[in-house]
Amino acid sequence: MAYGMRTYQFGGLPEVAFAKQFRYLSLYIAKKDVLDAHRADLRGLSVGKGCIRYQRPEQIDWVLVEHLLNQTVDSAARPC
């Protein structure tokens, strides 16, 4: 675990993480290019620099999450 949450690392650097907060579930995508490419798809959600916050489970678009994870693996960018 890194930063107190479950993380998936590659080369010793966290690339994806998730955490349950008090009022939401957070998904962290550490490769900015991947998250930026999908900002329009995430409209209506609370999205930060590398964090997507889901307030309700039904907000989670599992197909989009799968695309984010696959593109994170394929991206040559360094995690931020």
N, C-alpha and C positions, 0 to 999 in steps of 0.2 A: 504494500500500500504506500502511496505517496500523497502527501498533503492531506492525510487523514481520509482518503477515499480509495476505492478500488480503481486501479489503473492497469492499462495494457501498455507495455513498453516494447520498444524496439531499439536495440543498440544502447540500452541503458537510459533512454529518454522516454518519458510518458507521451503517448500519442493520443490515447482515448482514456477517458475516466468517467465515472458516474458516481453520483452520491444522492442520498435521500436527505433533503432538507426538511425543515419543519412544515413549509407550505408548498413545496414543489419537489420534483425530481429533476436533477441536473445531469445533463450529458455534456461533456467537455470534448471538443474536437480541437486538438492542439495544432493542427495544420491549418493556418489561416486561409490559404488558397482554397481548400476544400469547403470550409464553412462559408466563405465569401461567395462561392459559386452557387450556393443554395439559399442565400438570404431571401430571395423572392419566395421560395417554397416555404419558408419559415414565417412568413408574414402572419401577424396575429399572435405570435408567441413572444415571450421575453427572451431576446437574444443579445448576448454581450459580445465581447471580443472573441471569445472562444467557447462560450457557454450557451446552451439552449436550456431554458427552464420550462418544464411542463407542469402546470398547476393541476391538471386532471389527467388520469391515465388515458382517457379516450382522445386526448389531443395528440397522442403519439402516433405518427405515421410510420409504421414499421417498415414499409417499403423504402421510404426516404432514409430512415436510420440505416437500413442495409446499404443503400447507395453511399451514405456518408462514411460508413465503416470501410467499404470496399475501396472507395476513392482515397481514404486515408492510407490504406496499405499501398496503393499504387502511386501515391504522390511522392515525388523526390524532394519536396520542400522539407526544411528542418522544422521540427515542432517549436512553437513559440513558448 
